[in-house]
Every structure is written in structure tokens, then in C-alpha cells.
Amino acid sequence: MTTKEKMNPNKTARVAGFLYLVLLPLGIFGMMIRQRLIVPGDAAITASNIMASESLFRLSIVSALIVQIVNILVVLVLYKLLKPVNKNHALLMVIFFLVGVPIAMLKELNQFAALLLLSGADYLTVFTAGQLQALVPLFLDLHEHGIMIAGIFWGLWLFPMGYLVFKSGFLPRILGILLIIGGFGYLIDSFAIFLFPSFKAIALFTFIGEVLFPLWLLIKGVNVEQWEKRALESA
């Protein structure tokens, strides 16, 4: 059985590109809900907004969890596509990414904690309404800091992936360079926010590779001849 019969690299590339791009609207959805409901510096209004749109807030939590499930699928499909370049680097890519998944999922407990504080449960009657409202921003801030911790691994996985893309021969090298730049953006943001609380994120300006790469996979695919050559060399 030939390599081509075993796997269609363009089909795999397009599946990876599609799944990767699905993450974008899911992530934006959750971000927009938080921006709509959370009013910085006003715990009372934030609490009121969350309770008035509780279903929407819960949906944002579910959306974030779905993102991580899709992430697992993305990295596994990319492993299948990029493994012929260097299996060890492909494994490192998978390991870095999978370490970040449970961190990203567990941070959603902080958003759920905000809901519990506002639930009116009997065991919370020892607190005043004002105290409970004041605790809500605390857990929402913990959620945001959890994102920064997960971001360490969102950055680290881009280094081996960028290297694999750069060295592949079946994908444009510039995409690999842009992915590595994106990795630096995540890492700088993740560490700087803990060292310098007023630091402004730069990942918004360095993530372009994570848009262009899946678009390329979805629209252009890979150079099949070069992919098959790589696959035969690594067999």
C-alpha cells in the first residue's frame, strides 16, 4: 500500500484548517459575552448583568470548553500532517498543547464560581449581597489570569509547529516564521502580565500566523509531492 493510499495529505490539511478556524468564532463569542457583561470597577453592575443574562454567561463557559475539545482534535490532525517532517518535534508540539488544555478548561471553574456566588444558595447567607458581589470580580480576574497561564503553552506549542512548517518543504516557510513570532507573543504576554500588571497585550498583533496558516491549509492544502517525499524519507 502506498503512502498516498494510506493518507490523503490535502484532505488532512483541510480538516486541520477547518477545525483551526472553527476556534476563532468560538473564542470571539466568549470574549464578546465577557466584554458585554463585565463592567470593570463596578461589581454591582457586573453581578446584575450576569444574573440578567445567566444563560448567555453559561453559554460562554460551554463555548470555552468546546474550544478545548476542538483544540485536541486540531493538534492530533496537525500531528498526522507534520509528523513526516520530524516525529520528535511533532510529539513536542502535541505535548505542549495538551498540557495547556486542562489548564484552560479548569480556569472556567472561576466563571462558574461567579455564578455560584450569585445563586442565592442557603450556605451563602452568611455574606451580605454587597460582599458576594465584590467577590464576583475576584473570580473573573482569576479566570483572566488562568488564560495567561494557559497562554504559556499556547505559545510553546507554536515553536515546534512553526519549525515543522518552516522545514516541511510542502508549506510556505513564511507561515512557520509567523507561527514562531506568535509563540513569542503569547509567552511575552503570559509572563509580563504577572510581572507588570499594567502591561498591554501584544499577542493581538502577533497572532496573524494562526489565521493565515489554517486559511492556507483550508484553501491551498499542501504540496502533495513534497509531502509524500517527506513521508517516504521518514518511513
TORVEXGU-475337 format. One record per atom (N, C-alpha, C, CB): atom name; x, z, y; residue in one letter. Coordinates in pm, whole numbers. Each point is the difference from the previous one (the first is absolute). Last residue first. Glycine has a CB too. Layout:
// TORVEXGU-475337
  atom      px      pz      py  rest
    CA       X       Z       Y     A
...
END
This chain:
// TORVEXGU-475337
  atom      px      pz      py  rest
     N     976     672     709     A
    CA     -54      21    -135     A
     C     106      51     -96     A
    CB    -164    -181      43     A
     N     216      38     426     S
    CA     -14     144     -26     S
     C     -52      31    -140     S
    CB     -42      31     243     S
     N     105    -482     -84     E
    CA     130      67      15     E
     C     -10     149     -36     E
    CB      62    -164     180     E
     N    -456    -100    -171     L
    CA      85     -38    -114     L
     C     134      72       5     L
    CB    -113    -224      -9     L
     N    -182     281     373     A
    CA     -58      62    -119     A
     C      85     -30    -123     A
    CB    -228     -18     101     A
     N     337    -192     308     R
    CA      32     142       5     R
     C     -48      70    -129     R
    CB     -18      -4     254     R
     N    -105    -441    -199     K
    CA     146       7     -18     K
     C      44     146      -4     K
    CB      30    -223     118     K
     N    -473     134     -13     E
    CA      24     -19    -143     E
     C     149       6     -32     E
    CB    -207    -141     -14     E
     N      78     162     466     W
    CA     -44     120     -71     W
     C      30     -12    -149     W
    CB    -181      35     171     W
     N     265    -408     102     Q
    CA     100     105      20     Q
     C     -40     130     -72     Q
    CB      59    -103     223     Q
     N    -365    -253    -235     E
    CA     124     -42     -68     E
     C     106     108      11     E
    CB     -53    -239      48     E
     N    -356     293     186     V
    CA     -13      23    -144     V
     C     129     -35     -74     V
    CB    -246     -46      17     V
     N     147     225     479     N
    CA      64    -119     -54     N
     C       8      18    -152     N
    CB     134     -41     215     N
     N    -532     295      38     V
    CA     145       3     -16     V
     C      50    -137     -43     V
    CB      -7     246     -59     V
     N    -446    -114     369     G
    CA      48      35    -133     G
     C     152       5      -5     G
    CB    -203    -103     -98     G
     N    -135      -2     469     K
    CA     107     -88     -47     K
     C      43      28    -143     K
    CB      76     -16     233     K
     N    -436     271     -26     I
    CA     -18    -139      45     I
     C     102     -95     -65     I
    CB     -90      86     217     I
     N      90     391    -309     L
    CA    -136     -47     -21     L
     C     -13    -150      28     L
    CB     -84     228      59     L
     N     499      -2      20     L
    CA     -32       3    -143     L
     C    -136     -64     -27     L
    CB     139     208     -26     L
     N     -12    -151     475     W
    CA      80    -105     -65     W
     C     -33      -7    -149     W
    CB     184      34     169     W
     N    -379     311      73     L
    CA     -58    -128      40     L
     C      74    -116     -66     L
    CB     -72     101     219     L
     N     240     338    -277     P
    CA    -118     -29     -83     P
     C     -69    -131      37     P
    CB     -30     244     -27     P
     N     410    -132     295     F
    CA      35     -10    -142     F
     C    -123     -26     -88     F
    CB     194     154      42     F
     N    -236     -68     432     L
    CA      46    -136     -32     L
     C      28     -18    -149     L
    CB      97     -15     229     L
     N    -217     444     -69     V
    CA    -112     -92      21     V
     C      40    -141     -43     V
    CB     -85     140     192     V
     N     395     213    -198     E
    CA    -104      37     -97     E
     C    -129     -78      21     E
    CB     102     228     -13     E
     N     270    -276     309     G
    CA      36     -52    -132     G
     C    -105      28    -104     G
    CB     236      30      59     G
     N    -268     149     382     I
    CA     -41    -140      -7     I
     C      33     -62    -137     I
    CB      35     -17     247     I
     N      34     479     -40     F
    CA     -69     -23    -127     F
     C     -36    -147     -24     F
    CB     -89     231      20     F
     N     300      16     369     T
    CA      95     -45    -103     T
     C     -67     -38    -131     T
    CB     168     146     105     T
     N    -374      41     302     F
    CA      73    -117      46     F
     C      93     -56    -107     F
    CB     -15      91     230     F
     N    -252     301    -292     L
    CA     -98     -99      46     L
     C      67    -128      47     L
    CB    -151     186      65     L
     N     401     201    -186     A
    CA     -39     -81    -116     A
     C    -104    -105      37     A
    CB      49     195    -148     A
     N     144     158     433     I
    CA      50    -136      16     I
     C     -43     -90    -116     I
    CB     194      92     128     I
     N    -372     399     144     A
    CA      26     -77    -122     A
     C      49    -141      31     A
    CB    -175     133    -116     A
     N     256     303     428     K
    CA    -100    -105     -15     K
     C      39     -90    -118     K
    CB     -51       7     249     K
     N     159     540    -115     F
    CA      52    -134     -35     F
     C    -114     -98     -21     F
    CB     202     105    -105     F
     N    -200     385     203     S
    CA     -57     -97      96     S
     C      45    -142     -29     S
    CB      -5     180     171     S
     N     160     202    -435     P
    CA    -147     -11      -8     P
     C     -62    -102      93     P
    CB       1     235     -65     P
     N     478    -184    -178     F
    CA     -39     -20     140     F
     C    -151     -24       4     F
    CB     229     -97      60     F
     N     -29     203    -475     L
    CA     108      44      88     L
     C     -39      -5     146     L
    CB     162     -79    -169     L
     N    -457     -73    -169     F
    CA      24     141     -28     F
     C     109      58      91     F
    CB     -69     -40    -238     F
     N     -45    -420     260     I
    CA    -120      76      41     I
     C      18     149     -26     I
    CB    -141    -201     -48     I
     N     476    -118     -89     A
    CA       1      29     143     A
     C    -118      85      43     A
    CB     118    -214      36     A
     N     -69      48    -487     F
    CA      90     111      30     F
     C      -6      39     148     F
    CB     149     -77    -185     F
     N    -422    -283      33     S
    CA     -28     117     -84     S
     C      88     118      35     S
    CB     -71    -153    -180     S
     N     132    -277     395     D
    CA    -122      69      41     D
     C     -18     131     -75     D
    CB    -103    -221      53     D
     N     458     -56    -183     I
    CA      25      55     133     I
     C    -121      79      47     I
    CB     155    -191      53     I
     N    -197     -44    -456     L
    CA      89     115     -13     L
     C      26      67     134     L
    CB     106    -109    -198     L
     N    -365    -292     184     Y
    CA     -70     112     -63     Y
     C      88     125      -5     Y
    CB    -133    -163    -137     Y
     N     332    -234     296     G
    CA    -104      47      91     G
     C     -74     121     -55     G
    CB     -25    -232      84     G
     N     344       3    -352     F
    CA      64      85     101     F
     C    -104      57      96     F
    CB     210    -137     -17     F
     N    -364    -173    -296     G
    CA      40     124     -66     G
     C      65      96      97     G
    CB      30    -125    -212     G
     N    -133    -311     357     G
    CA    -120      84     -10     G
     C      30     134     -65     G
    CB    -138    -206     -12     G
     N     477    -115      21     I
    CA     -21      52     135     I
     C    -122      92       3     I
    CB     104    -207      99     I
     N     -28     -23    -494     I
    CA     100     106      17     I
     C     -11      62     138     I
    CB     154    -117    -160     I
     N    -424    -255      70     L
    CA     -45     115     -80     L
     C      97     117      14     L
    CB    -110    -156    -163     L
     N     223    -255     365     L
    CA    -110      65      72     L
     C     -52     122     -75     L
    CB     -61    -221      99     L
     N     390     -49    -307     I
    CA      57      69     116     I
     C    -108      76      76     I
    CB     176    -177      18     I
     N    -312     -95    -375     G
    CA      73     116     -49     G
     C      59      81     114     G
    CB      52    -124    -209     G
     N    -257    -284     309     L
    CA    -101     100     -39     L
     C      66     126     -51     L
    CB    -161    -183     -56     L
     N     426    -193     160     I
    CA     -43      71     120     I
     C    -105     105     -32     I
    CB      51    -204     135     I
     N     115    -103    -468     R
    CA      84     117      24     R
     C     -47      82     120     R
    CB     191    -125     -98     R
     N    -518    -178    -223     P
    CA      85      -9     120     P
     C      78     128      26     P
    CB    -164    -161      96     P
     N      38      30    -602     L
    CA     -75      43     118     L
     C      93      -9     122     L
    CB    -149     154    -140     L
     N     305    -252    -294     F
    CA    -131     -65      -8     F
     C     -95      46     110     F
    CB      32     -18    -245     F
     N     419     182     194     G
    CA      16    -146      -7     G
     C    -133     -72     -10     G
    CB     220      35    -107     G
     N     -66     468     129     S
    CA     -78     -68    -103     S
     C      31    -148     -14     S
    CB    -176     165      42     S
     N     338     208     266     K
    CA      89     -56    -102     K
     C     -71     -94     -97     K
    CB     136     205      20     K
     N    -376      22     334     F
    CA     114     -67      63     F
     C      86     -73    -103     F
    CB      -1     174     180     F
     N    -355      99    -330     V
    CA     -52    -121      64     V
     C     115     -81      59     V
    CB    -218     117      52     V
     N     327     299    -231     L
    CA     -42     -92    -107     L
     C     -52    -131      58     L
    CB     -56     197    -145     L
     N     164     152     445     Y
    CA     122     -54     -63     Y
     C     -37    -103    -107     Y
    CB     120     218      44     Y
     N    -470      17     159     G
    CA      60     -95      94     G
     C     125     -65     -58     G
    CB     -92     134     189     G
     N    -106     209    -437     M
    CA     -85    -119      -1     M
     C      56    -106      95     M
    CB    -200     143     -54     M
     N     416     279      33     P
    CA      23     -81    -120     P
     C     -87    -125      -4     P
    CB      62     208    -121     P
     N    -137      61     499     F
    CA     141     -39      -8     F
     C      30     -78    -127     F
    CB      59     201     135     F
     N    -490      -2     -36     L
    CA      21    -130      63     L
     C     146     -46      -7     L
    CB    -190      52     152     L
     N      31     379    -303     W
    CA     -28    -106     -97     W
     C      26    -139      57     W
    CB    -170     148    -105     W
     N     220     250     379     L
    CA     105     -15    -101     L
     C     -27    -116     -96     L
    CB      41     244      17     L
     N    -365    -116     322     G
    CA     118     -66      53     G
     C     103     -29    -108     G
    CB     -41     113     216     G
     N    -345     120    -322     W
    CA     -45    -134      40     W
     C     116     -77      61     W
    CB    -234      87      40     W
     N     305     359    -144     F
    CA       6     -83    -121     F
     C     -56    -140      26     F
    CB     -21     206    -139     F
     N      12     106     489     I
    CA     139      -5     -45     I
     C      13     -95    -118     I
    CB      39     236      80     I
     N    -467    -123      94     G
    CA      67    -113      65     G
     C     147     -12     -38     G
    CB    -159      23     186     G
     N    -118     346    -312     A
    CA     -19    -115     -88     A
     C      73    -121      54     A
    CB    -223      89     -71     A
     N     225     280     345     I
    CA      79      30    -120     I
     C     -13    -115    -100     I
    CB     -32     248      35     I
     N    -228    -269     356     M
    CA     141     -19      32     M
     C      90      27    -121     M
    CB     -50      63     236     M
     N    -413      19    -267     I
    CA      25    -144       7     I
     C     148     -26      26     I
    CB    -235     -39      84     I
     N      88     478     -64     G
    CA      10     -46    -138     G
     C      25    -149      -8     G
    CB    -151     184     -68     G
     N      61       9     481     H
    CA     138      27     -40     H
     C      22     -37    -147     H
    CB      12     185     170     H
     N    -446    -225       1     E
    CA      87     -97      66     E
     C     146      21     -38     E
    CB    -162     -12     190     E
     N    -154     322    -350     H
    CA     -23    -131     -60     H
     C      94    -103      59     H
    CB    -240      58     -40     H
     N     231     364     233     L
    CA      72       4    -127     L
     C     -16    -133     -75     L
    CB     -35     250     -12     L
     N    -216    -192     400     D
    CA     142     -19      34     D
     C      86       1    -127     D
    CB     -38     108     225     D
     N    -412      -9    -272     L
    CA      13    -142      34     L
     C     143     -33      39     L
    CB    -240      -5      75     L
     N     128     453    -156     F
    CA       5     -76    -125     F
     C      10    -151      24     F
    CB    -133     180    -108     F
     N      96      98     486     L
    CA     119      40     -75     L
     C      12     -83    -127     L
    CB     -16     233      93     L
     N    -372    -270     182     P
    CA     114     -81      43     P
     C     130      34     -73     P
    CB    -109     -17     222     P
     N    -275     285    -330     V
    CA     -17    -141     -39     V
     C     118     -86      48     V
    CB    -250      31       9     V
     N     180     440     101     L
    CA      80     -28    -118     L
     C      -6    -147     -42     L
    CB     -40     235     -72     L
     N    -220     -58     434     A
    CA     142      -3      39     A
     C      90     -33    -119     A
    CB     -49     166     179     A
     N    -418    -105    -243     Q
    CA      26    -125      71     Q
     C     147     -14      37     Q
    CB    -234       5      87     Q
     N      93     398    -278     L
    CA      -5    -108    -100     L
     C      30    -135      65     L
    CB    -168     131    -134     L
     N     131     243     416     Q
    CA     121      10     -83     Q
     C       5    -113    -104     Q
    CB       0     249      33     Q
     N    -386    -207     237     G
    CA     115     -46      78     G
     C     129       3     -80     G
    CB    -113      82     205     G
     N    -282      94    -393     A
    CA      -9    -147       8     A
     C     121     -56      75     A
    CB    -253      12      -6     A
     N     339     449    -235     T
    CA     -96     -47     100     T
     C       0    -153       0     T
    CB      33     209     142     T
     N      85      95    -583     F
    CA      57     -68     117     F
     C    -112     -36      97     F
    CB     192     -91    -140     F
     N    -286     288    -275     V
    CA      89      98      64     V
     C      67     -60     125     V
    CB      41     109    -224     V
     N    -324    -360     -78     T
    CA     -73      74     103     T
     C      86     107      68     T
    CB    -208     -42    -129     T
     N     298    -276    -250     L
    CA      61     -25     130     L
     C     -65      81     112     L
    CB      57    -229     -79     L
     N    -197     210    -389     Y
    CA     129      70       7     Y
     C      71     -21     134     Y
    CB      18     -26    -247     Y
     N    -442    -191     143     D
    CA     -13     145      20     D
     C     135      70      17     D
    CB    -210      -9    -134     D
     N     149    -511     280     A
    CA       0      76    -125     A
     C       0     151      30     A
    CB     123    -188    -116     A
     N    -123    -226     411     G
    CA     -94     112      11     G
     C      -9      83    -126     G
    CB    -127    -135     159     G
     N     411    -267     -25     S
    CA    -109     -12     -97     S
     C    -106     109      11     S
    CB     162    -108    -149     S
     N     282       1     374     L
    CA    -122     -24      76     L
     C    -124      -3     -88     L
    CB     136    -127     164     L
     N     304     189    -343     L
    CA      -8      97     109     L
     C    -131     -12      77     L
    CB     249      -6      19     L
     N    -147    -310    -357     L
    CA     -35     131     -57     L
     C     -15     105     109     L
    CB     120     -60    -211     L
     N      35    -370     333     L
    CA    -141      -2     -35     L
     C     -46     135     -55     L
    CB      19    -245     -48     L
     N     436     189     135     A
    CA     -74       2     127     A
     C    -150      -1     -26     A
    CB     191    -119     114     A
     N      93      66    -479     A
    CA      -2     140      44     A
     C     -75      12     133     A
    CB     219      43    -118     A
     N    -133    -470     -55     F
    CA    -111      64     -71     F
     C     -12     147      40     F
    CB      30    -161    -192     F
     N     330     -79     358     Q
    CA    -123     -49      63     Q
     C    -121      63     -67     Q
    CB     113    -218      59     Q
     N     300     318    -245     N
    CA      -8      60     133     N
     C    -125     -47      75     N
    CB     250      13       7     N
     N    -135    -196    -429     L
    CA     -59     133     -14     L
     C     -13      69     136     L
    CB      97      17    -231     L
     N     130    -434     173     E
    CA    -143     -11      30     E
     C     -73     132     -20     E
    CB       9    -239     -66     E
     N     452     173     -47     K
    CA     -19      28     142     K
     C    -148      -9      40     K
    CB     231     -87      44     K
     N     -80     -28    -485     L
    CA     -20     143      22     L
     C     -19      34     147     L
    CB     137      43    -202     L
     N     -36    -492      69     M
    CA    -134      39     -46     M
     C     -28     147      31     M
    CB      14    -173    -181     M
     N     412      -8     282     A
    CA    -101     -61      86     A
     C    -141      38     -42     A
    CB     156    -190      40     A
     N     203     331    -306     I
    CA      10      66     131     I
     C    -111     -52      91     I
    CB     251      28     -27     I
     N    -200    -230    -396     P
    CA     -66     131      -6     P
     C       7      77     132     P
    CB      55       8    -242     P
     N     166    -439     234     V
    CA    -145      -8     -25     V
     C     -66     138      -9     V
    CB      39    -215    -120     V
     N     446     117     169     G
    CA     -79      18     121     G
     C    -149       5     -23     G
    CB     179    -115     118     G
     N     133      29    -471     V
    CA      19     138      46     V
     C     -87      27     123     V
    CB     236       0     -90     V
     N    -214    -438     -87     L
    CA     -90      87     -75     L
     C      17     147      38     L
    CB       7    -164    -186     L
     N     279    -168     379     F
    CA    -138     -14      45     F
     C     -94      96     -71     F
    CB      47    -239      48     F
     N     414     226    -165     F
    CA     -17      47     137     F
     C    -147      -5      41     F
    CB     232     -79      56     F
     N    -127    -105    -476     I
    CA      14     146       3     I
     C     -22      55     140     I
    CB     161     -13    -191     I
     N    -153    -459     128     V
    CA    -120      61     -58     V
     C       5     153      10     V
    CB     -21    -196    -157     V
     N     402     -45     294     M
    CA    -112     -30      89     M
     C    -127      69     -49     M
    CB     105    -222      58     M
     N     268     234    -334     L
    CA      17      91     113     L
     C    -113     -18     100     L
    CB     251      -4     -32     L
     N    -231    -296    -326     L
    CA     -42     133     -45     L
     C      10     102     113     L
    CB      75     -57    -234     L
     N      93    -370     317     A
    CA    -146      -7     -11     A
     C     -57     134     -46     A
    CB      15    -246     -51     A
     N     450     193      62     H
    CA     -53      11     136     H
     C    -153      -6       0     H
    CB     209    -105      89     H
     N       4      41    -500     N
    CA      26     136      47     N
     C     -55      21     141     N
    CB     205       9    -143     N
     N    -225    -444     -61     K
    CA     -95      95     -59     K
     C      19     141      54     K
    CB      -4    -141    -205     K
     N      89    -344     427     N
    CA      83     115     -39     N
     C     -94     109     -49     N
    CB     183     -58     168     N
     N    -329    -400    -115     V
    CA     113       3      94     V
     C      97     111     -37     V
    CB    -147     -91     182     V
     N    -273      24    -418     P
    CA     108     -93     -39     P
     C     121       1      93     P
    CB    -176    -140     -99     P
     N    -225     411     196     K
    CA      89      51    -105     K
     C     110     -98     -40     K
    CB    -190     133     -81     K
     N    -199    -190     394     L
    CA     137      11      51     L
     C     101      48    -104     L
    CB     -99      46     221     L
     N    -385    -109    -308     L
    CA      47    -120      70     L
     C     149       5      31     L
    CB    -227     -24      97     L
     N       5     396    -298     K
    CA      -7    -112     -92     K
     C      59    -126      62     K
    CB    -203     101    -106     K
     N     151     274     378     Y
    CA     106      24     -98     Y
     C       8    -117     -98     Y
    CB     -32     249      21     Y
     N    -322    -242     282     L
    CA     126     -41      64     L
     C     119      21     -94     L
    CB     -98      57     225     L
     N    -320      97    -365     V
    CA       0    -146      -1     V
     C     129     -53      64     V
    CB    -252      -3      12     V
     N     187     465      -5     L
    CA      18     -44    -139     L
     C       3    -153     -10     L
    CB    -116     210     -78     L
     N      27      -1     496     V
    CA     140      16     -37     V
     C      26     -44    -144     V
    CB      17     190     161     V
     N    -466    -209       6     V
    CA      90     -87      76     V
     C     143      11     -51     V
    CB    -149      25     200     V
     N    -181     268    -372     L
    CA     -14    -135     -54     L
     C      97     -95      69     L
    CB    -241      45     -52     L
     N     215     388     220     I
    CA      60       3    -134     I
     C      -4    -139     -63     I
    CB     -69     242     -28     I
     N    -150    -182     440     N
    CA     147       3      14     N
     C      69      -3    -135     N
    CB     -26     126     214     N
     N    -443     -74    -191     V
    CA      41    -140      18     V
     C     151      -9      12     V
    CB    -220     -53     112     V
     N      47     480    -126     I
    CA     -23     -63    -130     I
     C      42    -147       5     I
    CB    -192     158     -46     I
     N     204      86     445     Q
    CA     109      39     -89     Q
     C     -17     -59    -140     Q
    CB      26     210     131     Q
     N    -366    -284     192     V
    CA     125     -63      44     V
     C     113      31     -97     V
    CB     -75      15     239     V
     N    -335     207    -289     I
    CA      -2    -135     -57     I
     C     127     -75      37     I
    CB    -250      -3      10     I
     N     183     421     186     L
    CA      32      16    -142     L
     C       3    -136     -70     L
    CB    -106     229       1     L
     N     -27    -212     449     A
    CA     142      33     -10     A
     C      43      15    -146     A
    CB     -12     113     223     A
     N    -446    -178    -130     S
    CA      77    -122      32     S
     C     149      23     -16     S
    CB    -180     -70     158     S
     N    -110     438    -194     V
    CA      -7     -85    -119     V
     C      81    -127      20     V
    CB    -227      93     -54     V
     N     186     186     423     I
    CA      80      66    -103     I
     C       4     -85    -126     I
    CB     -60     226      94     I
     N    -219    -363     253     S
    CA     140     -23      38     S
     C      95      65    -101     S
    CB     -67      -9     242     S
     N    -395      79    -285     L
    CA      35    -136     -40     L
     C     144     -32      35     L
    CB    -238     -69      32     L
     N      51     476     112     R
    CA      26       3    -145     R
     C      42    -139     -50     R
    CB    -169     187     -26     R
     N      38    -158     472     F
    CA     125      72     -18     F
     C      38       8    -148     F
    CB     -48     133     208     F
     N    -366    -316     -97     L
    CA     107     -90      42     L
     C     136      64     -21     L
    CB    -155    -105     168     L
     N    -225     366    -243     S
    CA      10    -104    -103     S
     C     113     -97      31     S
    CB    -246      21     -45     S
     N     140     316     366     E
    CA      65      54    -121     E
     C      18    -106    -108     E
    CB    -100     222      53     E
     N     -28    -188     450     S
    CA      32    -121     -78     S
     C      70      39    -129     S
    CB      20    -137     211     S
     N    -167     472      85     A
    CA    -101    -101      33     A
     C      22    -129     -80     A
    CB     -18      98     231     A
     N     329     258    -266     M
    CA    -125      37     -64     M
     C    -111    -101      28     M
    CB      68     239      18     M
     N     353    -302     189     I
    CA      14      -9    -146     I
     C    -131      33     -69     I
    CB     242      63      20     I
     N    -218     -15     448     N
    CA       4    -142     -39     N
     C       7     -15    -152     N
    CB     114     -54     218     N
     N     -87     488     -33     S
    CA    -135     -55      16     S
     C      -5    -145     -46     S
    CB     -40     156     193     S
     N     458      56    -180     A
    CA     -83      57    -108     A
     C    -141     -57       5     A
    CB     136     211       6     A
     N     150    -331     344     T
    CA      48     -59    -126     T
     C     -85      49    -116     T
    CB     234     -13      92     T
     N    -310     205     325     I
    CA     -54    -136      -5     I
     C      43     -69    -129     I
    CB       3     -13     251     I
     N     173     442    -176     A
    CA    -145       8     -11     A
     C     -62    -139     -14     A
    CB       3     211     136     A
     N     469    -153     -57     A
    CA     -39      33    -137     A
     C    -151      -4     -18     A
    CB     203     142     -20     A
     N     156    -369     358     D
    CA    -137      53       9     D
     C     -53      23    -141     D
    CB     -41    -119     221     D
     N     480     -70    -124     G
    CA     -13     108      97     G
     C    -139      58      13     G
    CB     181    -106     118     G
     N    -151    -379    -319     P
    CA     115      89      16     P
     C     -23     105     109     P
    CB     148    -187     -75     P
     N    -504     -62    -240     V
    CA      28       6     144     V
     C     115      97      20     V
    CB    -243     -54      63     V
     N       6    -251    -492     I
    CA      90     108      44     I
     C      30     -12     148     I
    CB     102       8    -229     I
     N    -385    -328      -4     L
    CA     -56     134     -15     L
     C      87     110      58     L
    CB    -111     -82    -203     L
     N     231    -392     207     R
    CA    -135      11      55     R
     C     -49     144       1     R
    CB     -48    -231     -81     R
     N     464     113    -116     Q
    CA       8     -16     145     Q
     C    -136      17      67     Q
    CB     194    -154     -32     Q
     N    -171     159    -440     R
    CA      65     118      56     R
     C       6      -8     152     R
    CB     136      24    -209     R
     N    -304    -397     -16     I
    CA     -93     113     -11     I
     C      61     125      60     I
    CB    -100    -100    -208     I
     N     368    -284     177     M
    CA    -102     -15     105     M
     C     -99     115      -4     M
    CB      26    -248     -12     M
     N     306     223    -324     M
    CA      60      32     129     M
     C    -104      -5     112     M
    CB     219     -91     -81     M
     N    -342     -44    -358     G
    CA      20     144       8     G
     C      55      43     135     G
    CB      39       3    -244     G
     N     -84    -467     170     F
    CA    -131      66      -3     F
     C      13     151      15     F
    CB     -87    -184    -146     F
     N     473     -84      92     I
    CA     -52      -6     137     I
     C    -135      72       9     I
    CB     120    -218      38     I
     N      77     172    -465     G
    CA      76      93      84     G
     C     -52       4     142     G
    CB     198     -43    -142     G
     N    -389    -267    -154     L
    CA     -30     136     -46     L
     C      70     103      87     L
    CB     -29     -85    -235     L
     N     117    -378     307     P
    CA    -130      44      52     P
     C     -38     141     -44     P
    CB     -70    -237       0     P
     N     492      79    -166     L
    CA      -6      -2     147     L
     C    -137      41      52     L
    CB     172    -180      -1     L
     N     -60     117    -470     L
    CA      36     131      55     L
     C     -21       6     151     L
    CB     165      27    -185     L
     N    -213    -430     -68     V
    CA    -120      85      -8     V
     C      27     137      63     V
    CB     -71    -121    -210     V
     N     423    -194     149     L
    CA     -77     -20     122     L
     C    -129      81       2     L
    CB      97    -229      14     L
     N     180     239    -399     Y
    CA      75      57     112     Y
     C     -81     -12     129     Y
    CB     218     -60    -112     Y
     N    -385    -148    -277     L
    CA     -13     146      -8     L
     C      68      68     118     L
    CB      -8     -17    -250     L
     N      56    -452     215     F
    CA    -139      37      27     F
     C     -17     152       1     F
    CB     -77    -216    -105     F
     N     498      40     -16     G
    CA     -28     -22     142     G
     C    -141      43      37     G
    CB     160    -187      -1     G
     N     -33     199    -455     A
    CA      72     101      77     A
     C     -31     -11     148     A
    CB     182       0    -171     A
     N    -352    -332    -108     V
    CA     -69     126     -28     V
     C      65     112      81     V
    CB     -60     -79    -233     V
     N     268    -333     251     R
    CA    -124      -1      77     R
     C     -84     124     -26     R
    CB       3    -250      -7     R
     N     400     185    -235     A
    CA      30      16     142     A
     C    -128       8      82     A
    CB     214    -125     -33     A
     N    -251      29    -427     T
    CA      41     140      20     T
     C      26      27     148     T
    CB      99       6    -231     T
     N    -186    -447     111     K
    CA    -121      80     -17     K
     C      30     148      25     K
    CB     -89    -168    -166     K
     N     451    -123     162     N
    CA     -81     -20     121     N
     C    -131      77      -8     N
    CB     103    -225      30     N
     N     196     227    -405     P
    CA      51      77     115     P
     C     -83     -17     126     P
    CB     224     -22     -98     P
     N    -346      10    -430     N
    CA     -10     -96     110     N
     C      43      73     127     N
    CB    -189    -131    -114     N
     N     309     222    -432     M
    CA     -46      49     129     M
     C      -2    -114     101     M
    CB      92     228     -50     M
     N      -7    -293    -421     K
    CA     -15     145       2     K
     C     -61      49     130     K
    CB     196      17    -151     K
     N     -84    -471      90     E
    CA    -117      35     -79     E
     C     -25     151       1     E
    CB      42    -201    -144     E
     N     343      30     356     K
    CA    -117     -43      74     K
     C    -128      37     -73     K
    CB     134    -187      96     K
     N     285     265    -299     T
    CA     -27      97     107     T
     C    -127     -35      75     T
    CB     245      41      23     T
     N    -226    -215    -528     T
    CA      83     -12     119     T
     C     -38     106     102     T
    CB      25    -244     -42     T
     N     -47     237    -517     M
    CA     -85       0     119     M
     C      88       0     124     M
    CB    -184     122    -123     M
END
